[in-house]
Amino acid sequence: MRSGPLAIFAAAALWGTAGTAGALTDAGSVPLAAARLVLGGAVLAALAARSLAVADPRHHGRGAGEPADQDGHLLGHAREAEKYRRGGPAPARSGIGAALASGLGLVRGRPALLLAAVAVAAYQLCFFAAVARTGVAIGTVVAIGSGPVFTGLLSWLLDRRPPTLRWALATTTAVAGCAVLVTGGEASGAEPGGIALALVGGLLYAFYAVMASRAIQTGLESGVVMGLLFGGAAVLMLPVLVVTAPGSLTEPRALLVAVYLGCATTALSYLLYGKGLRTTPVATAATLALAEPAVAALLGLAVLGERLSGPAWAGLGLLAVGLIIVALPERARTAPEPAAQRTASGA
């Protein structure tokens, strides 16, 4: 298997540990989700800031053709300071200020990234609102299962990349398996408003995944893209954390779980997801991300002592088949041999 799908699968596996980790504490799901996004977004933003600062030649090292004095100091910086003293523009900032300025410049030049950051935060709110109205099983299936479908449609609409027959078959198989796995073959308590919210959540996920993929394909570093998206989402979710955390995240175990969720299931997982998007079509990545409920189910068996029904096992197998189909590399198409060449070789 190629490294891109492997990175996506590793990210999905980390996402799949979130439910088990959350079950180890009595803290509520909303404060945990808010802490996860705020902490993970802060880590991703810090890593992105470091990458931007290191990548900017004005702040680190001599640029191409820029002279240095005998002590190795950049003459360019001295010239900038002299211009500033004479009333010219201020010299380039360094460190955190320069990285922040670079990040804001990237967002200003790509407003879709700002919208994607809003979508990251809005997805969390839609998902928990959907689960509250229509139940965990149905809300999860609709939100997670609709994500790959919306991703394929958005990729087709924006990038003129029509879904392949194999992707459609694999996605249909994986979504069906996910539905049977999560519901155990039984679906009850569906509420139209909750299902609508879950569908909006799936669309929001698809939107920020496609926007991230498009930014990465234009040459932006994947870690920087994820830092911009989740750093912005962390700012938006901070009020939710401030309101809900004081009564829920005061115990040491709850704090440890929140740190794990932020650092592992958000920061590390989305670094891997962004790395996978460098070489993996976003529609394929969204389908591979359906490995999340499979990992969650297996961890529930191994760690929490849960049991799967017969239909749930069948759904797990169906989901695995879909993931294998979409992960296998496509055969390289060979161009047909020219007629003249075939004639010459046969003579």
C-alpha positions in Angstrom: 0.0 0.0 0.0 1.2 3.5 -0.8 2.3 5.9 2.0 -0.6 8.3 1.4 -3.4 5.8 2.2 -1.4 4.5 5.1 -1.1 8.0 6.6 -4.9 8.5 6.2 -5.6 5.1 7.8 -3.3 5.9 10.7 -5.2 9.2 11.2 -8.5 7.4 11.2 -7.2 4.8 13.7 -6.3 7.6 16.0 -9.7 9.2 15.6 -11.2 5.8 16.5 -9.5 5.8 19.9 -11.3 9.0 20.9 -14.5 7.2 22.1 -12.6 4.7 24.2 -10.5 7.5 25.8 -13.6 9.5 26.5 -15.3 6.5 28.2 -12.4 6.5 30.8 -13.7 9.7 32.4 -17.0 11.1 33.6 -16.5 14.4 31.8 -19.2 15.4 29.4 -18.8 14.9 25.6 -19.1 18.6 24.8 -16.4 19.9 27.1 -14.1 17.1 26.0 -14.8 17.9 22.3 -14.1 21.6 23.0 -10.9 20.8 24.9 -9.8 18.4 22.1 -10.2 21.0 19.4 -8.7 23.9 21.4 -5.7 22.0 22.5 -5.1 20.2 19.2 -5.7 23.4 17.3 -3.2 25.2 19.5 -0.5 22.5 18.9 -1.2 22.5 15.1 -1.0 26.3 15.0 2.2 26.4 16.9 3.8 23.9 14.6 2.5 25.8 11.6 4.0 29.1 13.0 7.3 27.4 13.4 7.2 26.1 9.9 6.4 29.5 8.5 9.1 31.2 10.5 11.7 28.7 9.4 10.6 28.9 5.8 10.9 32.7 5.6 14.4 33.6 4.4 14.1 37.1 5.8 14.3 35.8 9.4 16.6 32.8 9.2 19.8 32.6 7.3 21.1 34.5 4.3 19.0 34.7 1.3 20.4 33.9 -2.1 22.9 36.5 -3.1 22.6 38.5 0.1 26.1 39.5 1.4 27.4 39.1 4.9 30.1 41.0 6.8 33.3 39.5 8.3 31.5 38.4 11.5 28.9 36.5 9.4 26.0 38.9 10.2 23.6 39.8 7.4 24.3 43.2 5.9 20.7 43.2 4.6 19.3 43.5 8.2 21.6 46.4 8.9 20.4 48.1 5.7 16.8 47.6 6.7 17.4 49.1 10.2 19.1 52.1 8.6 16.2 52.7 6.2 13.8 52.5 9.2 15.8 55.1 11.1 15.6 57.4 8.1 11.8 57.1 8.0 11.5 54.1 5.7 9.3 51.0 6.2 9.8 49.0 9.4 12.2 46.1 9.1 10.7 42.6 8.8 9.5 41.1 12.0 10.9 37.8 13.3 9.8 35.0 15.4 6.1 34.7 16.4 5.2 38.0 15.0 6.6 37.2 11.6 4.9 33.8 11.5 1.6 35.3 12.5 1.9 37.9 9.8 2.7 35.1 7.3 -0.2 33.1 8.4 -2.6 36.0 8.1 -1.2 36.8 4.7 -2.0 33.2 3.6 -5.5 33.5 4.9 -6.1 36.8 3.2 -4.9 35.4 0.0 -7.1 32.2 0.4 -10.4 33.2 2.0 -11.6 29.6 1.5 -9.2 28.6 4.3 -10.9 30.9 6.7 -14.3 29.4 5.8 -12.8 26.0 6.2 -11.7 26.9 9.8 -15.2 28.0 10.5 -16.4 24.7 9.1 -14.1 22.7 11.4 -15.7 24.4 14.5 -19.2 24.2 13.1 -18.9 20.5 12.4 -18.3 19.8 16.1 -21.4 21.8 17.1 -23.6 20.2 14.4 -22.4 16.7 15.3 -23.3 17.0 19.0 -26.5 18.7 18.3 -27.5 15.9 15.9 -26.5 13.2 18.4 -28.6 14.9 21.1 -31.7 15.0 18.9 -31.6 11.6 17.1 -29.3 9.4 19.1 -25.6 8.4 19.0 -25.9 5.6 16.5 -28.0 7.3 13.8 -26.3 10.7 14.3 -22.9 9.1 13.9 -23.8 7.0 10.9 -25.4 9.9 9.0 -22.6 12.4 9.8 -19.7 10.0 9.2 -21.3 8.1 6.4 -22.4 11.2 4.4 -18.9 12.7 4.6 -17.3 10.7 1.8 -20.4 11.1 -0.4 -20.3 14.9 0.0 -16.5 14.9 -0.5 -16.8 13.1 -3.8 -19.5 15.4 -5.0 -17.6 18.6 -3.9 -14.4 17.3 -5.5 -16.4 16.7 -8.7 -18.0 20.1 -8.6 -14.9 22.2 -7.8 -12.1 20.2 -9.3 -13.9 18.7 -12.3 -12.8 15.3 -11.0 -15.6 12.8 -11.5 -15.8 9.9 -9.1 -14.5 6.6 -10.5 -16.7 3.5 -10.5 -14.3 1.7 -8.1 -14.6 4.6 -5.6 -18.4 4.6 -5.9 -18.5 0.8 -5.2 -16.0 1.0 -2.4 -17.7 4.0 -0.7 -21.2 2.4 -1.0 -19.9 -0.8 0.5 -18.0 1.0 3.3 -20.9 3.3 4.2 -23.3 0.3 4.3 -20.9 -1.6 6.5 -20.5 1.5 8.8 -24.3 1.8 9.1 -24.7 -1.9 10.1 -21.7 -1.8 12.4 -22.8 1.3 14.4 -26.6 0.4 14.6 -26.1 -3.3 15.0 -28.7 -3.8 12.3 -31.3 -1.9 14.3 -32.2 1.7 13.7 -34.8 3.4 15.8 -35.5 6.9 17.2 -34.7 8.7 14.0 -35.7 12.4 14.2 -35.7 14.5 11.0 -34.2 17.6 12.6 -31.3 15.5 14.0 -30.7 13.8 10.7 -30.6 17.2 9.0 -28.0 18.4 11.4 -25.9 15.3 10.9 -26.1 15.8 7.1 -25.0 19.4 7.6 -22.1 18.1 9.7 -21.1 15.6 6.9 -21.2 18.5 4.4 -19.0 20.7 6.7 -16.5 17.9 7.0 -16.4 17.4 3.3 -16.0 21.2 2.7 -13.0 21.6 5.0 -11.4 18.4 3.7 -11.7 19.5 0.1 -10.4 23.0 0.9 -7.4 21.6 2.8 -6.6 19.3 -0.1 -6.8 22.1 -2.7 -4.5 24.3 -0.6 -2.0 21.4 -0.2 -2.1 20.7 -3.9 -1.2 24.3 -4.7 2.1 23.8 -2.8 1.3 24.9 0.7 2.9 22.6 3.4 0.3 20.3 4.8 1.2 21.1 8.4 0.7 24.8 7.7 -2.7 24.2 6.2 -3.9 22.1 9.1 -2.5 24.7 11.6 -4.4 27.5 9.9 -7.7 25.5 9.8 -7.5 24.1 13.3 -5.9 27.1 14.9 -8.8 29.2 13.6 -11.3 26.6 14.8 -9.6 26.6 18.2 -10.2 30.3 18.6 -13.9 29.9 17.7 -14.3 27.0 20.2 -12.5 28.6 23.1 -15.7 30.2 24.5 -17.4 26.8 24.5 -14.5 25.4 26.5 -14.5 28.3 28.9 -18.2 27.8 29.6 -18.3 24.0 29.9 -14.8 23.1 31.2 -14.9 24.4 34.9 -17.4 21.8 36.0 -16.1 18.9 33.9 -12.4 19.0 33.4 -11.2 19.5 37.0 -10.2 15.9 37.8 -6.7 14.7 36.8 -8.1 11.8 34.8 -10.3 14.1 32.8 -7.4 16.5 32.1 -5.2 13.6 31.0 -7.9 12.4 28.6 -8.4 15.9 27.2 -4.6 16.3 26.6 -4.6 12.9 24.8 -7.6 13.8 22.7 -6.0 17.2 21.8 -2.5 16.0 21.1 -3.1 12.5 19.6 -6.5 12.4 18.1 -6.4 15.9 16.8 -2.9 17.3 16.3 -1.1 14.1 15.4 -4.0 12.6 13.4 -4.5 15.7 11.3 -0.7 16.0 10.6 -1.0 12.5 9.2 -4.2 13.3 7.4 -2.6 16.3 5.7 0.5 14.2 4.8 -1.8 11.7 3.2 -3.6 14.4 1.2 -0.4 15.2 -0.6 -0.7 12.1 -2.7 -4.2 10.8 -2.1 -7.3 12.2 -3.8 -9.5 13.8 -1.1 -12.5 11.6 -2.1 -10.4 8.5 -1.5 -9.1 9.9 1.8 -12.7 10.5 3.0 -13.6 6.9 2.3 -10.5 5.6 4.0 -11.4 7.7 7.1 -14.4 5.4 7.6 -11.9 3.1 9.3 -12.6 5.2 12.4 -15.8 3.4 13.5 -14.1 0.0 12.9 -11.2 0.9 15.2 -13.6 2.2 17.8 -15.6 -1.0 17.7 -12.5 -3.2 18.1 -11.2 -1.1 21.0 -14.6 -1.3 22.6 -14.2 -5.1 22.5 -10.7 -5.2 23.7 -10.7 -2.4 26.3 -14.2 -1.7 27.4 -15.5 -5.3 27.3 -18.3 -4.5 24.8 -19.8 -7.1 22.6 -20.8 -7.0 18.9 -24.0 -8.6 17.6 -23.9 -10.8 14.5 -25.1 -8.0 12.2 -22.4 -5.7 13.7 -19.7 -8.3 12.8 -21.1 -8.5 9.3 -21.0 -4.7 9.0 -17.4 -4.7 10.2 -16.5 -7.2 7.5 -18.4 -5.2 4.8 -16.6 -2.0 6.0 -13.3 -3.8 5.7 -14.0 -4.9 2.2 -14.9 -1.3 1.1 -11.7 0.0 2.7 -9.5 -2.6 1.0 -11.1 -1.8 -2.4 -10.5 1.9 -2.2 -7.0 1.5 -0.7 -5.5 -0.8 -3.3 -3.5 1.0 -6.0 -5.0 1.3 -9.4 -3.4 -0.5 -12.3 -1.3 1.7 -14.5 -2.9 2.2 -17.9 -0.6 1.4 -20.8 -1.1 3.4 -23.9 -2.1 1.4 -27.0 0.7 0.5 -29.3 0.7 2.6 -32.5 -0.5 0.8 -35.6 2.6 1.6 -37.6 4.8 0.2 -34.8 2.7 -3.0 -34.6 3.0 -3.4 -38.4 6.8 -2.9 -38.2 7.2 -5.3 -35.3 5.2 -7.9 -37.1 7.1 -7.7 -40.4 
